[in-house]
Amino acid sequence: MEFECGDNVVYPHHGAGKVLKKELRKMFGEEREYLTIKILHNDMTVMVPCENAGIAGLRRVIDEETVQKVLGVLQDDVSEMPKNWNRRFKHNRDKIKTGDIYELAEVVRNLALREHEKGLSTGEKQMFTRAKKILASELMYALDKTEDEAEAHLDALLAESAGEKIGAKG
């Protein structure tokens, strides 16, 4: 997949950003073409060799149709998760690492519901915050919102969904 300056992309571990530059750089004695990507939500800049972009999981921001599917995942019922918190943590971390937007949305949904029902451990709270940031950063581009609007939209959806699920149980 080719990326050009101005493209909105997602770097799985960091979230969505914009390609600022595509340039030849000499590093470690080798000249390669690199993409410079500005990750907006945490004010970070990353450089990715073009030839490794696919391996690194770099992809374009989701389109409108995919946004609707992701929002559907966020409103689905919680999926099966390990009961043991450190197994659950590893399970969720592995899902986030895939770079798949649906896996990420599933982790965000499951942790939101768990937080609402039982609370989260410190590690899970940090994971939840990070996963939510990564998801919101992509929704920001996909829905043409500001970072704050995207986070508020996501929080409202999760609160509404969690409230409905708790209400349905009681």
N, C-alpha and C positions, 0 to 999 in steps of 0.2 A: 504494500500500500504506500503510495506516495503522499507526502505531506508538503504543503507550501506555506510561505509566510502568510499570516492572517488566519490560518485554519484553527478552529476550536477543536482541541483534542483532549483525551483523558489519559492520564498516566496513572495506572491502577493504584499505586501506593500513596499518591499525593492528591489526586483529584483532577479537575478540569483546568485547562489553561489555554493559552494562545501561543501559536508558533510565532516567535519574534524574528528569528533569523534562520537561514539555511546557509551554511558556509563551510568551506574547506578549512580544517585546522590540523596542525601537526601536533600530535600527542604521542608520547612514547616512541618517537622516531618514525611514526607512520602518519601519512596524510590521509584523512578520511573526511567525509562529509558529515556534518553534525547539524542537528536541529537544536535551537535554543528555545526553550519553552518557559513562559512565565506562568507560574501557578498562582492564580489571583488570591484565593482564599487564605493562603498562609504566606504570601509575599515571597515566594521562593522562585528561583530560576534553576532549571535543570538542563543539562546538555545530554542529548542522546545521539549516538552514532546512527545515521540513517539506516545502515544495513542491519542494525539490531533493534530498530523500532518495533517490529512485529514481535520479536522474542521478548522485548521488555513489556509487551502488552499494550503498546500505544495504539489508540484507536480514535476514530472521530466521535464527537459528541452525538448522543442519540437524537433521533428525529421525533417528530410529533406523535407518530403512531406508537413508537417504543415508549415514549413518556406515558401514554395512556396505559400500556401494559405494566409498566413499573408502578404506576399509581395503583393499579389493580393488585399487584403483589403486596403492596404496603397495606392494603385493606383485607387481604386474605387472612384466614386463621393461622395461628402459630403452627409452625411445622415441628416435627419431632426433634428434640434436642437432648443430648446427654444430660442426665440428672446431676452428675458430678461436675462441679463448677470448672475445674481445670480442664476436663475433657471438653466441656461445652466451649470454653475459651479457645482451645486449640481448634475445635470444629469451626467456630466462627471466624477465627483468624485465617484458616485455610480457605474458607469461602471468600473472604475479602481479597486474599492474594490472587484469586483466579482473574480478577479484573472484570468479571462478568457483572453487568449492572443488575441483573435479576438476583444473583447470589447476594450482592451487596444490599439490595432492597430487602431481601429476606432476613439478613442479619439485623438490619435496622429495625424491621418490624418485630422480630422475635425479642430483641433486647428491649424495645419500647414496651411491649406487652409484659415482659418479665419485670421490668422496672415498675410498671403500673401495679402489678399484682403482688410481687414479693420483694422488690428492691434488687439492686445489683451490687456485686462486690466492687471494690475500688478498680480493679483491673478491667472488669466488664464495663464500668461507667466510662473509663477512659476510652475503651474500644468503641462504645456506643457513640460518644462525642465525636471521635475521629471518623467513624463510618458515616455518621450523619453529615459531617462537614464535607466529606468526599462526595456523597450523594447530592447534597444541596449544591455543591459547586457545579456539578453537571446539570442539575435542573435549572440553575441560574442561566446557563447558556442556552439550554434547550427551550426554556420557557421565556427567554429574554426578560429576566428579572434582575434586580440587584441582589447581592449576596444576602442582605438582610431579608428581603422579600422572599427569596427562595427558602431560607431557613425557617421563616415564619410560616410559609405555606406547608412545608414538610412537618413542622411541629403541630400545626393545626390538624393536618391529615392524621397524624399518629395519635393525637389526643382524641380526636373524633372516633377513630377506629378502635382504640383501646376502650373508650367509654362504651361503645356499642357492644364490644365483646364482653365486658364486665357486666353490662346490663343484661345481655342475653343469658348469662350464666345464673344471674340472681333471680 
